[in-house]
Amino acid sequence: MSILDAPDTPGPDVPPQARPVSTIDPALTALLDEARERLGTQSASLLLVNESGTVLEPHVSLGLRHSIRAASRVPVGEGFAGQIALSRQPLSVDVSRDTVINPLLRAAGIRSVLGVPVLTAARLVGVLHVGASHAREFAADDVTALREIADRVATIADAATPRRTHDAALVLQRSLLPTTPRRIGDLETAARYVPAEGELGGDWYDVFTLPDGGVGLVMGDVVGHGLPAAVVMGRLRSALRAYALEHDDPARVLEQLDRKIRHFEDDAFATVVYAVVRPPYDTIAISSAGHWPPLLAAPGLESRALDVTQDPMLGVAEFERRVTHLPLPAGAMLCFYTDGLVERRDANRPGVPSVDEQIDLVRGLLRPDDDPETACSRLISSTIGDDFTEDDTALLVVRRT
């Protein structure tokens, strides 16, 4: 049974769910624990605003049964936490699909939440919120107590040391990854990006609308690591968007992108899959430059990898690229991903799953009756969880309603 299928009742307390301990200040964990104790709640979570100030990133959480990595990125102004970040005022709500974006709070049985902004004199740092497993009206004293703790959180979070190359690459990555729209036409979308703990790579996803009403779906991975790979990724992402405005055929778009990388990016290589779905959204056109084929789960059918024609990766040589046209049934769910989701570098060791075993696991977890946010959370929790990650992971789930 997946954690997202567990009964909506809180289990016994669990250790902090966060990034590896070395990347979290223990004082932050202690403050979240104090918040739970003083307010008598079952959960406490801290989200930090990203460099652009537009998205809240999950940072550390206590009292939930799952990995914070599986939590949703919350756009400022949307949902419970996003409203707090926009208004910079406390807010208390009863948890529902309409009020809280993150499905993991609902899965953990949290019924009522109280949140406050985390502020310094100069800027918004993030949002701190606590959750109760029963319907509850939080009092003024609760707000005062949580605000006092949030002030101490702000002091610690704002005193971070200067970012190293890893952090610079991560900032660049996240500034270029879009906040996926929850719905475009008859398509629902959700995405996750899990950075590596070591050197970052050049993984990216993209979702955008086209002038004719179609929707472009992209998953790519630049070969290499660190800031150079992230920089190349940013250039390819922007170029692909530009070519998508000029050419309706996904294969033609990748031909132009291949020409660009070979001319301007010395010794750079990348795998990319680019798909277009146009109204009435019943077919999908896909061109793949050496990337993993998307997985498809549809009502009444066994989940499977799409039979997509594979062309060489970008940057090798000039090729005439091809496009595959496939049906997209009503209710079908597509899963685009990079190798961090299914590859383990120590896969030859006993007990470590192979790539095929990981792909089978992902196929089994992909359910067309899920909404994409829940599907993303289930996939990340079940394949990566809190394990140390050597490779980046990008994940994009799209469902035809």
C-alpha positions as CSV (number, residue, x, y, z in Angstrom):
1,M,0.0,0.0,0.0
2,S,1.4,3.4,-1.0
3,I,1.6,6.2,1.6
4,L,-1.0,8.1,-0.4
5,D,-3.4,5.2,0.0
6,A,-3.0,5.1,3.8
7,P,-6.1,5.8,6.0
8,D,-6.6,9.5,6.7
9,T,-5.6,9.2,10.4
10,P,-2.3,10.3,11.8
11,G,0.1,7.5,12.6
12,P,2.7,7.6,15.4
13,D,5.2,10.4,15.3
14,V,8.0,10.0,12.8
15,P,11.4,11.6,12.4
16,P,11.8,14.9,10.5
17,Q,11.2,14.4,6.8
18,A,13.5,16.8,4.9
19,R,16.6,16.9,2.8
20,P,19.6,15.0,4.2
21,V,20.5,16.3,7.7
22,S,23.7,17.9,6.5
23,T,21.7,20.4,4.5
24,I,19.3,21.4,7.2
25,D,20.2,23.6,10.2
26,P,19.3,21.5,13.3
27,A,18.0,24.7,14.9
28,L,15.2,24.9,12.3
29,T,14.1,21.4,13.1
30,A,14.1,22.2,16.8
31,L,12.0,25.3,16.2
32,L,9.4,23.3,14.2
33,D,9.3,20.8,17.0
34,E,8.7,23.6,19.5
35,A,5.9,24.9,17.3
36,R,4.1,21.5,17.4
37,E,4.5,21.3,21.2
38,R,3.4,24.8,22.0
39,L,0.4,24.7,19.7
40,G,-0.5,21.0,20.3
41,T,-0.5,20.1,16.6
42,Q,0.6,17.0,14.8
43,S,2.6,18.6,12.0
44,A,4.8,21.6,11.4
45,S,6.3,22.6,8.0
46,L,8.5,25.3,6.6
47,L,8.5,26.5,3.0
48,L,11.1,28.9,1.7
49,V,10.5,31.4,-1.1
50,N,12.7,30.8,-4.2
51,E,15.1,33.3,-5.6
52,S,12.6,34.9,-7.9
53,G,10.1,35.3,-5.1
54,T,7.3,33.6,-7.0
55,V,7.3,30.0,-5.6
56,L,7.4,28.5,-2.1
57,E,9.8,25.5,-2.0
58,P,9.2,22.7,0.7
59,H,12.2,22.8,3.1
60,V,11.6,20.8,6.2
61,S,8.6,19.1,7.8
62,L,7.8,17.3,11.0
63,G,4.9,14.9,11.8
64,L,4.1,13.7,8.3
65,R,4.6,10.2,7.0
66,H,6.3,10.9,3.8
67,S,9.3,12.7,2.2
68,I,9.2,16.5,2.0
69,R,10.6,16.0,-1.5
70,A,7.2,14.8,-2.7
71,A,5.5,17.9,-1.6
72,S,4.1,20.5,-4.0
73,R,5.9,23.7,-5.0
74,V,3.4,26.4,-4.2
75,P,3.1,29.5,-6.4
76,V,2.9,32.7,-4.3
77,G,-0.8,33.7,-4.3
78,E,-2.2,30.2,-4.7
79,G,-3.5,27.8,-2.1
80,F,-3.2,28.2,1.7
81,A,0.6,28.9,1.9
82,G,0.6,30.9,-1.3
83,Q,-2.0,33.3,0.1
84,I,0.0,33.8,3.3
85,A,3.1,34.6,1.3
86,L,1.2,37.1,-0.9
87,S,-0.7,38.9,1.9
88,R,2.0,38.4,4.6
89,Q,-0.8,37.8,7.1
90,P,-1.7,34.7,9.2
91,L,-4.3,32.4,7.8
92,S,-6.2,29.4,9.2
93,V,-8.2,27.0,7.0
94,D,-9.8,23.6,7.0
95,V,-7.9,21.3,4.8
96,S,-9.5,20.3,1.5
97,R,-8.5,19.9,-2.2
98,D,-9.8,23.5,-2.8
99,T,-7.8,25.2,0.1
100,V,-4.5,23.3,0.2
101,I,-2.5,22.5,-3.0
102,N,-0.2,19.9,-1.4
103,P,-1.9,16.5,-1.4
104,L,0.5,15.1,1.2
105,L,-1.2,17.1,4.0
106,R,-4.5,15.5,3.1
107,A,-2.9,12.1,2.9
108,A,-1.5,12.5,6.4
109,G,-4.9,13.2,7.9
110,I,-4.3,16.8,8.7
111,R,-7.7,18.6,9.0
112,S,-6.9,22.2,10.1
113,V,-3.9,24.3,9.4
114,L,-2.6,27.6,10.7
115,G,0.2,29.5,8.9
116,V,2.2,32.7,9.3
117,P,4.7,34.4,7.1
118,V,8.4,34.2,7.9
119,L,9.7,37.7,7.5
120,T,12.8,39.8,8.1
121,A,12.8,43.5,8.0
122,A,13.8,43.4,4.3
123,R,12.1,40.4,2.7
124,L,9.8,37.5,2.8
125,V,11.7,34.3,3.8
126,G,8.9,31.8,3.6
127,V,5.8,30.4,5.3
128,L,5.6,28.4,8.6
129,H,2.5,26.4,9.2
130,V,1.2,23.8,11.7
131,G,-1.5,21.2,11.2
132,A,-4.0,19.5,13.5
133,S,-5.5,16.0,12.9
134,H,-8.9,17.2,13.9
135,A,-11.1,20.2,13.0
136,R,-9.9,23.1,15.1
137,E,-10.3,26.8,15.4
138,F,-6.9,28.4,16.2
139,A,-7.0,31.2,18.8
140,A,-5.2,34.5,18.9
141,D,-2.7,33.1,21.3
142,D,-1.8,30.4,18.8
143,V,-1.2,33.0,16.1
144,T,1.0,35.0,18.5
145,A,3.1,31.9,19.5
146,L,3.6,30.8,15.9
147,R,4.6,34.3,14.8
148,E,7.2,34.4,17.6
149,I,8.7,31.1,16.4
150,A,8.6,32.4,12.8
151,D,10.7,35.4,13.8
152,R,13.3,33.1,15.1
153,V,13.1,30.9,12.0
154,A,13.7,34.0,9.9
155,T,16.9,34.9,11.8
156,I,18.4,31.4,11.1
157,A,17.2,31.1,7.5
158,D,18.3,34.6,6.5
159,A,21.8,34.0,7.9
160,A,22.7,31.3,5.4
161,T,26.3,31.2,4.2
162,P,27.2,32.3,0.6
163,R,26.1,29.9,-2.0
164,R,28.7,27.6,-3.6
165,T,28.7,26.4,-7.2
166,H,26.1,23.7,-6.3
167,D,23.7,26.4,-5.0
168,A,24.3,28.7,-8.0
169,A,23.4,25.8,-10.4
170,L,20.3,25.0,-8.3
171,V,19.2,28.6,-8.4
172,L,19.6,28.7,-12.2
173,Q,17.8,25.4,-12.6
174,R,14.8,26.4,-10.5
175,S,14.6,29.9,-12.0
176,L,14.1,28.2,-15.4
177,L,11.7,25.4,-14.4
178,P,8.1,26.6,-14.9
179,T,5.4,26.4,-12.3
180,T,3.2,24.0,-14.2
181,P,-0.3,25.2,-14.8
182,R,-2.8,22.9,-13.0
183,R,-5.0,22.8,-16.1
184,I,-4.6,23.7,-19.8
185,G,-7.7,23.0,-21.8
186,D,-8.6,19.3,-21.2
187,L,-5.1,18.6,-19.8
188,E,-4.1,18.5,-16.1
189,T,-0.4,18.8,-15.3
190,A,2.0,18.6,-12.3
191,A,5.7,18.3,-12.0
192,R,8.6,17.8,-9.6
193,Y,12.3,18.6,-9.7
194,V,14.6,16.8,-7.1
195,P,18.1,18.2,-7.2
196,A,21.1,15.9,-6.7
197,E,23.0,16.1,-3.4
198,G,26.2,15.9,-5.3
199,E,26.9,17.8,-8.6
200,L,23.7,19.0,-10.3
201,G,23.0,18.0,-13.8
202,G,21.0,19.7,-16.6
203,D,17.6,18.1,-16.2
204,W,14.6,20.1,-17.2
205,Y,10.9,19.9,-18.0
206,D,8.6,22.4,-19.7
207,V,4.9,23.0,-20.4
208,F,3.7,25.7,-22.7
209,T,0.8,26.7,-24.9
210,L,1.2,27.1,-28.6
211,P,-0.4,29.7,-30.9
212,D,-2.8,27.2,-32.4
213,G,-4.1,26.1,-29.0
214,G,-1.8,23.1,-28.7
215,V,0.2,22.2,-25.6
216,G,4.0,21.6,-25.8
217,L,5.4,19.0,-23.3
218,V,9.2,18.7,-22.9
219,M,11.6,16.6,-20.9
220,G,15.3,16.9,-21.3
221,D,18.7,16.1,-19.8
222,V,22.0,17.7,-20.6
223,V,25.0,15.4,-20.4
224,G,27.3,16.5,-17.6
225,H,27.1,18.0,-14.2
226,G,27.5,21.3,-12.3
227,L,26.9,24.9,-13.4
228,P,28.0,24.3,-17.0
229,A,25.3,21.7,-17.6
230,A,22.7,24.0,-16.0
231,V,23.8,26.9,-18.2
232,V,23.5,24.8,-21.4
233,M,20.1,23.5,-20.1
234,G,18.9,27.1,-19.9
235,R,20.0,27.9,-23.4
236,L,18.3,24.8,-24.8
237,R,15.1,25.4,-23.0
238,S,14.8,28.9,-24.4
239,A,15.8,27.9,-27.9
240,L,13.3,25.0,-27.9
241,R,10.5,27.4,-27.0
242,A,11.5,29.7,-29.8
243,Y,11.6,26.9,-32.4
244,A,8.2,25.6,-31.2
245,L,6.7,28.9,-32.2
246,E,8.0,28.6,-35.7
247,H,7.4,24.9,-36.4
248,D,4.3,22.7,-35.8
249,D,6.2,19.4,-36.3
250,P,8.1,18.3,-33.1
251,A,10.7,16.6,-35.2
252,R,11.5,19.8,-37.0
253,V,11.8,21.6,-33.6
254,L,14.4,19.0,-32.5
255,E,16.2,19.3,-35.8
256,Q,16.6,23.0,-35.2
257,L,17.6,22.5,-31.6
258,D,20.2,19.9,-32.7
259,R,21.7,22.4,-35.2
260,K,21.9,25.0,-32.4
261,I,23.7,22.8,-29.9
262,R,26.2,21.5,-32.5
263,H,27.0,25.1,-33.7
264,F,27.0,27.0,-30.4
265,E,27.6,24.5,-27.6
266,D,31.0,22.9,-28.0
267,D,31.1,19.3,-26.9
268,A,27.6,19.5,-25.4
269,F,25.1,16.7,-25.7
270,A,21.5,16.3,-24.5
271,T,18.6,13.9,-24.6
272,V,15.2,15.5,-25.2
273,V,11.6,14.3,-25.8
274,Y,9.2,16.9,-27.2
275,A,5.5,16.2,-27.5
276,V,2.6,18.2,-28.8
277,V,-1.1,17.6,-27.9
278,R,-3.7,19.7,-29.8
279,P,-7.4,20.0,-29.3
280,P,-9.4,17.8,-29.0
281,Y,-6.4,16.3,-27.2
282,D,-7.1,12.8,-28.5
283,T,-3.7,12.3,-30.2
284,I,-0.1,13.1,-29.3
285,A,2.8,13.8,-31.6
286,I,6.2,12.9,-30.2
287,S,9.8,13.3,-31.3
288,S,12.6,11.8,-29.1
289,A,16.3,12.5,-29.2
290,G,17.5,9.5,-27.3
291,H,15.3,10.2,-24.2
292,W,13.2,7.7,-22.2
293,P,9.8,7.2,-23.8
294,P,6.9,8.5,-21.8
295,L,4.8,6.1,-19.9
296,L,1.1,5.8,-20.5
297,A,-1.6,4.7,-18.1
298,A,-5.2,4.6,-19.4
299,P,-8.5,3.3,-18.0
300,G,-8.9,-0.4,-18.8
301,L,-5.4,-0.8,-20.2
302,E,-2.1,-1.9,-18.6
303,S,0.4,0.9,-18.2
304,R,3.2,0.8,-20.7
305,A,6.0,2.8,-22.3
306,L,4.9,4.5,-25.5
307,D,6.2,3.0,-28.7
308,V,8.1,6.1,-29.8
309,T,10.7,6.1,-32.6
310,Q,14.1,6.9,-31.1
311,D,16.5,9.2,-32.8
312,P,20.1,9.9,-31.6
313,M,20.7,12.5,-28.8
314,L,21.3,16.1,-29.7
315,G,24.9,17.2,-30.4
316,V,26.2,14.0,-32.1
317,A,25.7,14.7,-35.8
318,E,23.1,15.9,-38.3
319,F,20.1,13.6,-38.5
320,E,16.6,13.7,-40.1
321,R,14.4,13.4,-37.1
322,R,11.1,11.6,-37.0
323,V,7.8,12.1,-35.3
324,T,5.4,9.4,-33.9
325,H,1.6,10.0,-33.8
326,L,-0.3,8.0,-31.1
327,P,-3.8,8.1,-29.7
328,L,-4.3,9.6,-26.3
329,P,-7.4,8.0,-24.7
330,A,-9.8,10.0,-22.5
331,G,-8.6,9.7,-18.9
332,A,-5.1,8.7,-19.9
333,M,-2.1,9.8,-17.9
334,L,1.4,10.4,-19.3
335,C,4.6,10.3,-17.3
336,F,7.7,12.0,-18.6
337,Y,10.9,11.6,-16.5
338,T,14.7,11.8,-16.4
339,D,17.1,9.0,-15.4
340,G,17.3,10.0,-11.8
341,L,13.8,8.4,-11.3
342,V,14.8,5.0,-12.6
343,E,18.6,4.6,-12.6
344,R,20.8,3.8,-9.6
345,R,24.6,4.0,-10.0
346,D,25.2,1.1,-7.7
347,A,22.6,-1.1,-9.5
348,N,25.0,-4.0,-9.7
349,R,25.1,-4.4,-5.9
350,P,22.8,-7.0,-4.4
351,G,19.4,-5.6,-3.4
352,V,19.7,-2.5,-5.6
353,P,16.9,-2.5,-8.2
354,S,17.9,-2.5,-11.9
355,V,16.6,0.1,-14.4
356,D,14.0,-2.4,-15.7
357,E,12.8,-3.0,-12.1
358,Q,12.5,0.7,-11.4
359,I,10.6,1.3,-14.6
360,D,8.2,-1.6,-13.7
361,L,7.8,0.1,-10.3
362,V,6.9,3.4,-11.8
363,R,4.5,1.7,-14.3
364,G,2.8,0.0,-11.4
365,L,2.4,3.3,-9.5
366,L,1.0,5.2,-12.4
367,R,-2.8,5.3,-12.0
368,P,-5.1,7.1,-14.4
369,D,-7.7,7.8,-11.7
370,D,-5.2,9.9,-9.8
371,D,-4.8,13.7,-10.2
372,P,-1.3,14.6,-11.5
373,E,-0.3,16.2,-8.2
374,T,-1.0,13.0,-6.3
375,A,0.7,10.9,-9.0
376,C,3.9,13.0,-8.7
377,S,3.9,12.7,-5.0
378,R,3.4,8.9,-5.1
379,L,6.1,8.4,-7.7
380,I,8.8,10.5,-5.9
381,S,7.9,9.1,-2.4
382,S,8.1,5.5,-3.7
383,T,11.2,5.7,-5.9
384,I,13.4,8.3,-4.2
385,G,12.0,9.2,-0.8
386,D,14.7,10.5,1.5
387,D,17.6,8.5,-0.1
388,F,20.8,10.3,-1.0
389,T,20.5,11.2,-4.7
390,E,23.4,11.2,-7.0
391,D,21.4,12.4,-10.1
392,D,18.8,15.1,-10.6
393,T,15.3,13.9,-11.2
394,A,12.7,15.8,-13.3
395,L,9.2,14.4,-13.5
396,L,6.2,15.7,-15.4
397,V,2.7,14.0,-15.3
398,V,-0.1,15.0,-17.7
399,R,-3.6,13.7,-17.6
400,R,-6.3,14.1,-20.2
401,T,-9.5,14.7,-18.4
